[in-house]
Amino acid sequence: MNRRIAWITGASSGIGYSTAKKLAKQGFDLYLGARRVDRLDSLVKDIKNSCDVRALSHELDVTDKDSVQKFGDFGFAKQLQPDVLVNNAGLVKGIDPVVNGQEQDWDIILNTNVMGVLRMAKLVLPYMIEKKNGQIVFIGSIAGHQAYAGGSAYCASKFGVKAITRSLKQEVLGTNIRVNSIDPGMVETEFSLVRLGSQEKADNVYKGMTPLTADDVADCVEFVVNRPRHVNIDDIVIMPTDQANAFMVHRSEP
Ligand SMILES: NC(=O)c1ccc[n+]([C@@H]2O[C@H](COP(=O)([O-])OP(=O)(O)OC[C@H]3O[C@@H](n4cnc5c(N)ncnc54)[C@H](OP(=O)(O)O)[C@@H]3O)[C@@H](O)[C@H]2O)c1
């Protein structure tokens, strides 16, 4: 039985949710965070009913440093010391070009996707460094490789995530800590609903093409955490077959 402990941020939906289920099946004990605690509660219940692992959750808002601290305090108090952090919580709001950009959208995007992943990494690193073992899996994006119109703040945030993974890999060299970046193209989750604010608009994003599923990305997380300890997968770029890059998507006629 795998007795490693994984902390997963943004486990109430999408990639984080699927990753929790997959790692539970692999025998990981789990500590799950997000703002929607009702969803976390039902996920924990579901995992406990189907897998012989420990699973706990706690409210987490990665934009709030006190919330991050409370999340950490609770996890350590419950003896759920992290072997793995899946630094996944993230979002985007809107598709406005810079000229019409909303200051409050930029704040939310950058505070969640950049400050949030930094806060979470800082929370677990002292423990991992002392133990000389650990792994942080960042969920980046193709938007961290190619910037597209209407995505300035989001692309900036994911280029930022890429920079953080590069810096961190150098900073922890010699500690046995592994640092991974998994960078998907289009994945059908609640991501587009959060971005566009309506289910109809979100459905249109995937019209005529086959996007990735959250499970496809969770498979990559499962892969990187199950490599031997001397193997660090630096980056995985995972795209739908129907998507060539951040700009080109093949759609079949209706
Ligand atoms: N879907 C895509 O096409 C795509 C492509 C490339 C990369 N990604 C990245 O994949 C990651 C997961 O997104 P997803 O596609 O799974 O979208 P999703 O279904 O909307 O899930 C996002 C998760 O992040 C959590 N979250 C958002 N803000 C948070 C905050 N302030 N504090 C704590 N948790 C927060 C949400 O939980 P609560 O709302 O309950 O807090 C939710 O669990 C993100 O980093 C995203 O940028 C997605």
The ligand as an SDF file (V2000), in Angstrom:
LIG
                    3D

 48 52  0  0  0  0  0  0  0  0999 V2000
   -9.6260   23.6990  -17.8580 N   0  0  0  0  0  0  0  0  0  0  0  0
   -8.6600   24.1070  -18.6600 C   0  0  0  0  0  0  0  0  0  0  0  0
   -8.8480   24.2550  -19.8870 O   0  0  0  0  0  0  0  0  0  0  0  0
   -7.2640   24.3190  -18.1110 C   0  0  0  0  0  0  0  0  0  0  0  0
   -6.2000   24.3630  -19.0120 C   0  0  0  0  0  0  0  0  0  0  0  0
   -4.9330   24.5790  -18.5290 C   0  0  0  0  0  0  0  0  0  0  0  0
   -4.7080   24.7230  -17.1800 C   0  0  0  0  0  0  0  0  0  0  0  0
   -5.7650   24.6880  -16.3160 N   0  0  0  0  0  0  0  0  0  0  0  0
   -5.4830   24.8800  -14.8940 C   0  0  0  0  0  0  0  0  0  0  0  0
   -5.9370   23.7660  -14.1630 O   0  0  0  0  0  0  0  0  0  0  0  0
   -6.1610   24.1550  -12.8150 C   0  0  0  0  0  0  0  0  0  0  0  0
   -7.4960   23.5840  -12.3570 C   0  0  0  0  0  0  0  0  0  0  0  0
   -8.5430   24.1320  -13.1370 O   0  0  0  0  0  0  0  0  0  0  0  0
   -9.7900   23.2640  -13.6360 P   0  0  0  0  0  0  0  0  0  0  0  0
   -9.7340   23.2280  -15.1090 O   0  0  0  0  0  0  0  0  0  0  0  0
   -9.8850   21.9870  -12.8870 O   0  0  0  0  0  0  0  0  0  0  0  0
  -10.9870   24.2870  -13.2580 O   0  0  0  0  0  0  0  0  0  0  0  0
  -12.1750   24.1690  -12.2020 P   0  0  0  0  0  0  0  0  0  0  0  0
  -13.0220   22.9660  -12.4820 O   0  0  0  0  0  0  0  0  0  0  0  0
  -12.8460   25.5000  -12.2200 O   0  0  0  0  0  0  0  0  0  0  0  0
  -11.4170   23.9570  -10.8160 O   0  0  0  0  0  0  0  0  0  0  0  0
  -10.6820   24.9890  -10.2110 C   0  0  0  0  0  0  0  0  0  0  0  0
  -10.4410   24.6380   -8.7520 C   0  0  0  0  0  0  0  0  0  0  0  0
   -9.6660   25.6980   -8.1660 O   0  0  0  0  0  0  0  0  0  0  0  0
  -10.2820   26.0590   -6.9420 C   0  0  0  0  0  0  0  0  0  0  0  0
  -10.0200   27.4520   -6.5930 N   0  0  0  0  0  0  0  0  0  0  0  0
  -10.2310   28.5670   -7.3290 C   0  0  0  0  0  0  0  0  0  0  0  0
   -9.9010   29.6580   -6.6180 N   0  0  0  0  0  0  0  0  0  0  0  0
   -9.4660   29.2140   -5.3990 C   0  0  0  0  0  0  0  0  0  0  0  0
   -9.0070   29.8650   -4.2300 C   0  0  0  0  0  0  0  0  0  0  0  0
   -8.9260   31.1950   -4.1350 N   0  0  0  0  0  0  0  0  0  0  0  0
   -8.6270   29.1050   -3.1780 N   0  0  0  0  0  0  0  0  0  0  0  0
   -8.7060   27.7520   -3.2430 C   0  0  0  0  0  0  0  0  0  0  0  0
   -9.1560   27.0820   -4.3190 N   0  0  0  0  0  0  0  0  0  0  0  0
   -9.5370   27.8180   -5.3870 C   0  0  0  0  0  0  0  0  0  0  0  0
  -11.7780   25.8150   -7.1520 C   0  0  0  0  0  0  0  0  0  0  0  0
  -12.3940   25.5630   -5.8840 O   0  0  0  0  0  0  0  0  0  0  0  0
  -13.3690   26.5430   -5.0970 P   0  0  0  0  0  0  0  0  0  0  0  0
  -14.0870   27.3740   -6.1270 O   0  0  0  0  0  0  0  0  0  0  0  0
  -14.2730   25.6040   -4.3560 O   0  0  0  0  0  0  0  0  0  0  0  0
  -12.4720   27.3140   -4.2100 O   0  0  0  0  0  0  0  0  0  0  0  0
  -11.7370   24.5250   -7.9670 C   0  0  0  0  0  0  0  0  0  0  0  0
  -11.6580   23.4100   -7.1210 O   0  0  0  0  0  0  0  0  0  0  0  0
   -6.0890   25.6840  -12.7930 C   0  0  0  0  0  0  0  0  0  0  0  0
   -4.8380   26.0780  -12.2760 O   0  0  0  0  0  0  0  0  0  0  0  0
   -6.1950   26.0570  -14.2580 C   0  0  0  0  0  0  0  0  0  0  0  0
   -5.5620   27.2840  -14.5420 O   0  0  0  0  0  0  0  0  0  0  0  0
   -7.0340   24.4660  -16.7560 C   0  0  0  0  0  0  0  0  0  0  0  0
  1  2  1  0
  2  3  2  0
  2  4  1  0
  4  5  1  0
  4 48  2  0
  5  6  2  0
  6  7  1  0
  7  8  2  0
  8  9  1  0
  8 48  1  0
  9 10  1  0
  9 46  1  0
 10 11  1  0
 11 12  1  0
 11 44  1  0
 12 13  1  0
 13 14  1  0
 14 15  2  0
 14 16  1  0
 14 17  1  0
 17 18  1  0
 18 19  2  0
 18 20  1  0
 18 21  1  0
 21 22  1  0
 22 23  1  0
 23 24  1  0
 23 42  1  0
 24 25  1  0
 25 26  1  0
 25 36  1  0
 26 27  1  0
 26 35  1  0
 27 28  2  0
 28 29  1  0
 29 30  1  0
 29 35  2  0
 30 31  1  0
 30 32  2  0
 32 33  1  0
 33 34  2  0
 34 35  1  0
 36 37  1  0
 36 42  1  0
 37 38  1  0
 38 39  2  0
 38 40  1  0
 38 41  1  0
 42 43  1  0
 44 45  1  0
 44 46  1  0
 46 47  1  0
M  CHG  2   8   1  16  -1
M  END
$$$$
